[in-house]
Amino acid sequence: MLIHSAGISLREMLALPSLKNVRLIAGASGLDNIVRSVNIMEVPDILDWTRAGELLLTTVYSIRDDSIAQSRLIPELANRNLAGLAIKPGRYIEKIPNVMIEQADKFNFPLLEIGQDVSFPDILNPILSEISNQQLAIIQRVDEVHLQLNRVVLEGGDMQDIAKVLVASLSNNLAIIQTFSHEAVVAHEEYDKEHKDIKKFIASNSRYGTGLGRGTVVIDGKETGYFRTAICVGKKWYGTISVLETNEPLSRCDEVTIERTAAVAALVLVNQLAVASVERRYYNEFLNEILVADLGEEKNLKGRAMSLGIDLQAPHVVAAIWFHYKNDDREEEHRLIFQRIIQGVREKFPEIAVGFKLDSIIMLIPIPKDATDKDLDKVRETIKVIHEQLVVRFSRFFTKEYGYIGVGRAESGLAGIQNSYREALQACQMGRKIWPKEHICYYDALGVWRLLGNIQDKQELHSFINETLGKILLYDQEKGAELIKTLEVYFECNGKLKKVTEKMYVHYNTILYRLDRIQQITGRSLEDATVCLDFQLALKLLKIMND
């Protein structure tokens, strides 16, 4: 990594006193290309021996009489990411061919002319000397920073401490460390993560593995450069480190320092995750045990629960945060996001017991024994805040199709917590079907829906739906009509036709025709209260059964 990071730009190279008789004749846009080594071309098949970042020196001897090879050389060198081409005319060619000058400008590939009194060693020696000096400086600088980072790790430092070391070594430029399992860490004297431009920058980097390397961002109305590298171990991504040039431009030595810091951050993070994983596993296994344990075990569970801060005798509201993922989504990313959500809830609401079970995050929210409506309102506000944070931080996942929160009723004791858990799951399942846009469903708001959802004989439910609505469904399917939708809106508007027409944006007579058609098809009258009840129950069951 260090060898490839050292180098000198062509612009800096041409400023060296010993290279005053080497001049640029084309491809000026590529002057910031980095020369990492130098090669000499005196054979036709030199391309097979070149590497990215090389400056190629030549007298064009091997292709002096081959105009086709001359026209192909620069495009092929540019494609292989060489830094530039330096030609010494005079002995084998009188002047540099026009086709090569044109190609250099076309591909933004620097083409240099070497003066007659300049030998190849005159170019090689100062460039390689400069690269060696840079290499040594990089090694010394990185080693110094690495020693400081090791000290931070040995003293039990965290990401904030690592970020401070990095900022101090980079002329007080702004550093941002983002990981899956932690909040973003921002280290700078002037800026913090609440600054609107910094907050936007952090949000834009929510997808790890994208936007690495150099880039620009607008900070306080000024275009600011940045360098971003990955925090990873093997092929596993844990986050990124971004350093913004808020004070001074970053050098190549700075980039290597950032990359070395990322390696240390990865080791710290892996260690933290390993320790936290053991603690979470124990905590989560016990939380899962509470939700399914035999009621006769309550006495044995009380002591363990109390040691983890859970009072089984106190009333709790159980909430379930449900996620659904596509098969092509990354499992590792989901696991880390679950951990981040759980950690976020614990940090903001330490009184809440939180863990996960299957594809849901489960929260046990304690409330006072003599809870009032005000206490229950506080629970609703807490769940609302959690939902808002989920939407802000995980909008890609927490959508109508992929995220929902179900909330059970407040109950005490092991049996009560287990019952509230079942209610939360049912509220989550029913809410996604009935009110998908709401994202939160409370079991006590389900009303008749919870009775319908608890009917176990699914075959009987299907039969009732078919007997009541089967002919209407078939008619809609064959004719492309909207009789079911019309019937549903009719009941939602309590049979007031004017409201039905306004809600469906359909003419009054069309609604009359559709309602008349429903009665003709089914042979049942909408003026019969029992028939209307059957229709309403069947419509609700249809929503439940259509998963």
Secondary structure as GFF3:
##gff-version 3
##sequence-region A 1 547
A	DSSP	alpha_helix	2	5	.	.	.	ID=ss1
A	DSSP	beta_strand	8	9	.	.	.	ID=ss2
A	DSSP	alpha_helix	10	14	.	.	.	ID=ss3
A	DSSP	three_ten_helix	17	19	.	.	.	ID=ss4
A	DSSP	beta_strand	22	26	.	.	.	ID=ss5
A	DSSP	three_ten_helix	28	30	.	.	.	ID=ss6
A	DSSP	beta_strand	34	35	.	.	.	ID=ss7
A	DSSP	beta_strand	37	41	.	.	.	ID=ss8
A	DSSP	three_ten_helix	46	49	.	.	.	ID=ss9
A	DSSP	beta_strand	54	58	.	.	.	ID=ss10
A	DSSP	three_ten_helix	61	63	.	.	.	ID=ss11
A	DSSP	alpha_helix	67	79	.	.	.	ID=ss12
A	DSSP	beta_strand	84	87	.	.	.	ID=ss13
A	DSSP	alpha_helix	98	106	.	.	.	ID=ss14
A	DSSP	beta_strand	111	114	.	.	.	ID=ss15
A	DSSP	alpha_helix	120	154	.	.	.	ID=ss16
A	DSSP	alpha_helix	159	169	.	.	.	ID=ss17
A	DSSP	beta_strand	174	179	.	.	.	ID=ss18
A	DSSP	beta_strand	185	187	.	.	.	ID=ss19
A	DSSP	alpha_helix	196	204	.	.	.	ID=ss20
A	DSSP	beta_strand	213	219	.	.	.	ID=ss21
A	DSSP	beta_strand	222	233	.	.	.	ID=ss22
A	DSSP	beta_strand	236	244	.	.	.	ID=ss23
A	DSSP	alpha_helix	252	292	.	.	.	ID=ss24
A	DSSP	three_ten_helix	295	297	.	.	.	ID=ss25
A	DSSP	alpha_helix	298	307	.	.	.	ID=ss26
A	DSSP	beta_strand	316	323	.	.	.	ID=ss27
A	DSSP	alpha_helix	331	348	.	.	.	ID=ss28
A	DSSP	beta_strand	353	357	.	.	.	ID=ss29
A	DSSP	beta_strand	360	366	.	.	.	ID=ss30
A	DSSP	alpha_helix	373	393	.	.	.	ID=ss31
A	DSSP	beta_strand	403	407	.	.	.	ID=ss32
A	DSSP	alpha_helix	413	434	.	.	.	ID=ss33
A	DSSP	beta_strand	440	442	.	.	.	ID=ss34
A	DSSP	three_ten_helix	443	445	.	.	.	ID=ss35
A	DSSP	alpha_helix	448	453	.	.	.	ID=ss36
A	DSSP	alpha_helix	458	479	.	.	.	ID=ss37
A	DSSP	alpha_helix	483	492	.	.	.	ID=ss38
A	DSSP	alpha_helix	497	504	.	.	.	ID=ss39
A	DSSP	alpha_helix	508	522	.	.	.	ID=ss40
A	DSSP	alpha_helix	529	545	.	.	.	ID=ss41
###
